[in-house]
Amino acid sequence: MKKLQLEQKETPLFTALMNYAEEGTIPFHVPGHKQGRGNKELEQILGSTCMKIDLTCLEDTDNICNPVSVIKQAQDLAAQLYGADNAYFLVNGTTCGIQTMIMSVCKPGDKIIIPRNAHKSAIGGIVISGAEPIYINPEIDEDFGIAMGVSPATILKALEEHPDAKGVFMINPTYYGIASDLKAIVDIAHTYDIPVIVDEAHGAHLRFSNKVPLSAIEAGADLVASSTHKLGGSLTQSSLLLHQGSLISPQRVKAALNITQTTSPSYILMASLDIARKQLAEKGTELVENSYNLALWAREKLAKIEGLHLLDEKVLNKPGSFAIDPTKIVINVRALGLSGYEVEKILRKKYHLQMELSDLFNIIALVSIGDSQETLQCLINAMEEISKAQIIKNVVKYTIPVPTIPESVVLPRNAFYGDTKVLPLNEAEGEISAEIIMVYPPGIPIVCPGERITKEIIDYVNILRNEDAELQGTEDLEVKNIKVLTNRLVLLQNHENIAEQAI
């Protein structure tokens, strides 16, 4: 079939939806609200246009499982814009993309090299695929108490020790805006013929400015999951999966995607990807440049406020910190005698400002294409008032470090599906966890299935609980109890297989 030539100003999917909605066809198909007629309250809230384009897989609207017309055209435009060979629309968020990436390179028992500060969705992908994670330590900034990037030397060492790894998983940038030297890492991995898959959830804007870190596709990565909804202007839960090169088969990617993604996609979400792509193609450079300049202006103002310490270019002198995205304004509030959680609550309850993230020491204000000098001035004014209200400065509430990576005893998948019992977390030292514990955001695991629970982990979780951090991952919603394996299992590995033996 001859490939249709399209321009970035076009929106093939959205246009097809509008054509169908406007031609007056009477629908005898799902969804049951029948273009809003069956739910007038919802139509009044969302608007008639939104309800009319809430369609399903039809001849005119294509099928996400096997796109051949308007969805394929929209995806091809996205691939062209980002410089990829292939693009896939995601309506299950970047979580779906990350799990697809892992399944595309790993089968049960295969090794994948992955930083410990990977998002919880990556752990889910490891459980689903049955892969064996080879965790590597990101660099740690003690002042901010956060994980940074990973150095090329760390990746090289991991590959030398595990040349049979099937993939290298990277984050670009981290939740805190720090980027590793991704191009160097890709070059190293490719000398081993090992693909690099990248969580670029916070990097949908990187392609459009040379003042922010290099995008993963430009760095040569093989698969990239990008949250268009976070920083690209589409609706929440809509993302892109980008593919390039020959190390990973696009057919394998599509097969894995058809397992992880719904067969009833939201056409509203996909239309938002189509429209956001068009805007980025036409105005992306201008929009990201404006965000960058606003962030620099706000950073300068915030840095002058007593008791605040901003994460900035000074960290680039440290290993694993190759570049920084200044549109993520990371503010350390330790000197105020408050935790990041406390400052976030004050901003939300008193000033009606909601931060992207808080942790023990920091808050993050995310500057995007939707911000203005007025919105950022509200944050500056609020932080000035909070600083003036704090009489005692330079008080550090806690100095406990993030726990070290615990011992991995069994594969995450086998721990997840193993025979378990429930114990109070405070009594679980030495046990093998069958669950994950993380603080969300940013969704980075403290302990994963198959790992031994340490006193260090228990103490850290208790500190987070005392600060009312949002802990997640266990069936117990309060994370006071945890499922552990009933049998102590040891991982036996040889060149042919991986087996488990009870001891």
BELBELKA-V519181 format. One record per residue. RES is the residue in one small letter. SS is DSSP state (2 for helix, 1 for strand, 0 for the rest). NEAR is the number of other C-alpha atoms within 8 Angstrom. Layout:
# BELBELKA-V519181
{{RES/SS/NEAR} {RES/SS/NEAR}}
This chain:
# BELBELKA-V519181
{{m/0/2} {k/0/3} {k/0/4} {l/0/5} {q/0/4} {l/0/7} {e/0/6} {q/0/11} {k/0/7} {e/0/7} {t/0/11} {p/2/11} {l/2/14} {f/2/11} {t/2/8} {a/2/11} {l/2/12} {m/2/10} {n/2/8} {y/2/11} {a/2/10} {e/2/7} {e/0/6} {g/0/6} {t/0/7} {i/0/4} {p/0/6} {f/0/4} {h/0/7} {v/0/9} {p/0/9} {g/0/6} {h/0/9} {k/0/11} {q/0/12} {g/0/12} {r/0/8} {g/0/8} {n/0/8} {k/2/8} {e/2/6} {l/2/9} {e/2/13} {q/2/8} {i/2/6} {l/2/8} {g/0/9} {s/2/10} {t/2/6} {c/2/10} {m/2/11} {k/2/12} {i/0/13} {d/0/11} {l/0/11} {t/0/12} {c/0/9} {l/1/7} {e/0/5} {d/0/8} {t/0/13} {d/1/12} {n/0/10} {i/2/10} {c/2/6} {n/2/5} {p/0/10} {v/0/9} {s/0/8} {v/2/13} {i/2/14} {k/2/9} {q/2/13} {a/2/12} {q/2/12} {d/2/10} {l/2/12} {a/2/11} {a/2/13} {q/2/9} {l/2/10} {y/2/8} {g/0/8} {a/0/12} {d/0/10} {n/1/11} {a/1/13} {y/1/8} {f/1/12} {l/1/15} {v/0/13} {n/0/11} {g/2/12} {t/2/16} {t/2/9} {c/2/13} {g/2/14} {i/2/13} {q/2/15} {t/2/13} {m/2/14} {i/2/13} {m/2/12} {s/2/10} {v/2/10} {c/0/15} {k/0/9} {p/0/8} {g/0/10} {d/0/11} {k/1/14} {i/1/14} {i/1/13} {i/1/12} {p/1/12} {r/0/11} {n/0/8} {a/0/12} {h/1/10} {k/2/10} {s/2/10} {a/2/12} {i/2/10} {g/2/9} {g/2/13} {i/2/15} {v/2/11} {i/2/9} {s/2/12} {g/0/15} {a/0/16} {e/1/12} {p/1/10} {i/1/8} {y/1/9} {i/1/11} {n/0/8} {p/0/13} {e/0/11} {i/1/8} {d/1/9} {e/0/7} {d/0/4} {f/0/9} {g/0/10} {i/1/8} {a/1/9} {m/0/14} {g/0/15} {v/0/15} {s/0/14} {p/2/12} {a/2/6} {t/2/9} {i/2/13} {l/2/11} {k/2/8} {a/2/10} {l/2/11} {e/2/7} {e/2/6} {h/0/8} {p/0/7} {d/0/5} {a/0/12} {k/0/11} {g/1/13} {v/1/13} {f/1/12} {m/1/11} {i/1/11} {n/0/16} {p/0/15} {t/0/11} {y/0/7} {y/0/9} {g/0/12} {i/1/15} {a/1/18} {s/0/14} {d/0/13} {l/2/11} {k/2/8} {a/2/8} {i/2/12} {v/2/13} {d/2/9} {i/2/11} {a/2/15} {h/2/10} {t/2/7} {y/0/8} {d/0/7} {i/0/12} {p/1/15} {v/1/14} {i/1/14} {v/1/13} {d/1/12} {e/1/14} {a/0/12} {h/0/13} {g/0/12} {a/0/13} {h/0/10} {l/2/11} {r/2/10} {f/2/8} {s/0/10} {n/0/8} {k/0/5} {v/0/10} {p/0/11} {l/0/10} {s/0/10} {a/0/12} {i/0/14} {e/0/9} {a/0/10} {g/0/9} {a/0/14} {d/0/13} {l/1/13} {v/1/15} {a/1/16} {s/1/15} {s/0/18} {t/2/15} {h/2/12} {k/2/11} {l/2/12} {g/0/13} {g/0/9} {s/0/13} {l/0/9} {t/0/8} {q/0/12} {s/0/19} {s/1/17} {l/1/14} {l/1/14} {l/1/15} {h/1/12} {q/0/11} {g/0/7} {s/0/5} {l/0/8} {i/0/11} {s/0/7} {p/2/8} {q/2/6} {r/2/9} {v/2/12} {k/2/8} {a/2/8} {a/2/12} {l/2/11} {n/2/10} {i/2/7} {t/2/9} {q/0/10} {t/0/9} {t/0/7} {s/0/6} {p/0/9} {s/0/10} {y/2/10} {i/2/9} {l/2/13} {m/2/14} {a/2/10} {s/2/12} {l/2/14} {d/2/14} {i/2/11} {a/2/12} {r/2/13} {k/2/12} {q/2/9} {l/2/10} {a/2/10} {e/2/8} {k/2/8} {g/2/11} {t/2/9} {e/2/7} {l/2/9} {v/2/13} {e/2/9} {n/2/9} {s/2/13} {y/2/12} {n/2/8} {l/2/11} {a/2/13} {l/2/10} {w/2/8} {a/2/11} {r/2/10} {e/2/8} {k/2/9} {l/2/11} {a/2/10} {k/0/7} {i/0/10} {e/0/6} {g/0/11} {l/0/14} {h/1/8} {l/1/11} {l/0/11} {d/0/7} {e/2/7} {k/2/6} {v/2/8} {l/2/10} {n/2/6} {k/0/6} {p/0/10} {g/0/14} {s/0/17} {f/0/11} {a/1/12} {i/1/14} {d/0/11} {p/0/11} {t/0/12} {k/1/12} {i/1/13} {v/1/11} {i/1/11} {n/1/14} {v/0/16} {r/2/16} {a/2/12} {l/2/13} {g/0/13} {l/0/13} {s/0/14} {g/2/15} {y/2/15} {e/2/9} {v/2/11} {e/2/13} {k/2/8} {i/2/9} {l/2/13} {r/2/11} {k/2/8} {k/2/6} {y/2/8} {h/0/7} {l/0/8} {q/0/7} {m/0/12} {e/0/8} {l/1/10} {s/1/13} {d/0/10} {l/0/10} {f/0/14} {n/1/15} {i/1/17} {i/1/13} {a/1/10} {l/1/9} {v/0/13} {s/0/9} {i/0/11} {g/0/5} {d/0/9} {s/0/7} {q/2/7} {e/2/6} {t/2/8} {l/2/10} {q/2/9} {c/2/8} {l/2/9} {i/2/11} {n/2/8} {a/2/10} {m/2/10} {e/2/9} {e/2/8} {i/2/8} {s/2/11} {k/2/7} {a/2/6} {q/0/9} {i/0/5} {i/0/7} {k/0/9} {n/0/9} {v/0/10} {v/0/9} {k/0/8} {y/0/5} {t/0/5} {i/0/5} {p/0/6} {v/0/7} {p/0/9} {t/0/4} {i/0/8} {p/0/10} {e/0/6} {s/1/8} {v/0/11} {v/0/12} {l/0/14} {p/2/15} {r/2/13} {n/2/10} {a/2/14} {f/2/11} {y/2/7} {g/0/8} {d/0/7} {t/1/9} {k/1/8} {v/1/8} {l/1/10} {p/1/9} {l/2/11} {n/2/7} {e/2/6} {a/0/11} {e/0/11} {g/0/7} {e/0/9} {i/1/13} {s/1/17} {a/0/18} {e/0/14} {i/0/13} {i/1/13} {m/1/13} {v/1/13} {y/0/10} {p/0/8} {p/0/8} {g/0/9} {i/1/13} {p/1/14} {i/1/10} {v/1/14} {c/0/13} {p/0/14} {g/0/15} {e/1/14} {r/1/13} {i/0/14} {t/0/9} {k/2/7} {e/2/7} {i/2/11} {i/2/12} {d/2/8} {y/2/11} {v/2/8} {n/2/8} {i/2/8} {l/2/11} {r/2/10} {n/2/7} {e/0/10} {d/0/7} {a/0/11} {e/0/8} {l/1/12} {q/1/11} {g/0/9} {t/0/12} {e/0/6} {d/0/8} {l/0/6} {e/0/6} {v/0/13} {k/0/8} {n/1/11} {i/1/16} {k/1/12} {v/1/14} {l/1/14} {t/0/7} {n/0/7} {r/0/8} {l/1/10} {v/1/10} {l/1/11} {l/1/8} {q/1/7} {n/0/6} {h/0/4} {e/0/4} {n/0/7} {i/1/9} {a/1/7} {e/1/9} {q/1/8} {a/1/7} {i/0/6}}
